[in-house]
Amino acid sequence: MISNSGAPAAFRRGRFLIARRRGQSPRRRAPFINPSCTLSQTHRAPVFRITSFALPYNSGMNFITRRRALLSAFGVILIVLTAFFCCFFALGSAASQTQKPVVVLDAGHGGIDAGVRGTLTGVKESDLNLSFVRILQEKFEAAGFEAVLTRKTEAGLYGTTAPGHKKRDMAARAAIIEEAAPALVLSVHQNFFSDPARRGAQAFYLLGNASSKALACSLQSALNRMPECVKKTSPVAGDYFILKCSGAPSAIVECGFLSSPEDEQLLITQEYREKLASAILEGALTYLSSAS
């Protein structure tokens, strides 16, 4: 312990007692001064002054090491993010350059508009059309196309059954076709005729439209090559609304006659629908390859 006078208390008390015994007044010695401090002029209390400050060597090195590690990690993150965004934009650019061609598949009728019915089973044309379109969708997508369906369910596209539903239905189909900007439009239907002996699948095209006619001819050639074809036929021209909804080549395929018991028996089987859909795909691909 250091007193205010600067000398140890025990030492001062000892000197004082010795002086008293000898009859002398105790002499005061110079105050004890700690060499590591200076004394204030007024109170002579030790005043410590810090002349410099430094981190321990190991602490400073750890700080530098951690800083370098953080900078290195940040650099790696920047490199990874840059590479990721470069790859992302490159893939996006490649995808836009290799965009799939679009084919619109239109299943005729639907909802309260069942179309014609089979004379044997009463099967609805609208149901068969939708079944054919779903098979065609799978086949076109497997061939590298993007397939857009105008009608995806048994319901029609007219909204309500109020008067004018047919017109609204056709307008909705036209809007879907226009928005899709397709390379090809195929509308699927079933035929009916007063003579039950009339059979076979047949293609239809827009009168006066060369690309529509070329597509229908290619489709008809593929249909005529089917083993089930009993009589080869030619495509038929006409003024059909669904074929005027796009500037893209468009055609109608009437898959068979529901007025014919023989055709109806074929059309209600999944196996025949698969074969017929393959023939339609073949005809469409033949047309596209010759037109390109």
Secondary structure, 3 states (H helix, E strand, C coil): CCCCCCCCHHHHHHHHHHHHHCCCCCCCCCCCCCCCCEECCCCCCEECCCCCCCCCHHHHHHHHHHHHHHHHHHHHHHHHHHHHHHHHHHHHHHHHHCCCCEEEEEECCECCECCCECCCCCCEHHHHHHHHHHHHHHHHHHCCCEEEECCCCCCCCCCCCCCCHHHHHHHHHHHHHHHHCCCEEEEEEEECCCCCCCCCCEEEEECCCHHHHHHHHHHHHHHHCCCCCCCCCCCEEECCHHHHCCCCCEEEEEEEECCCHHHHHHHCCHHHHHHHHHHHHHHHHHHHHHHC
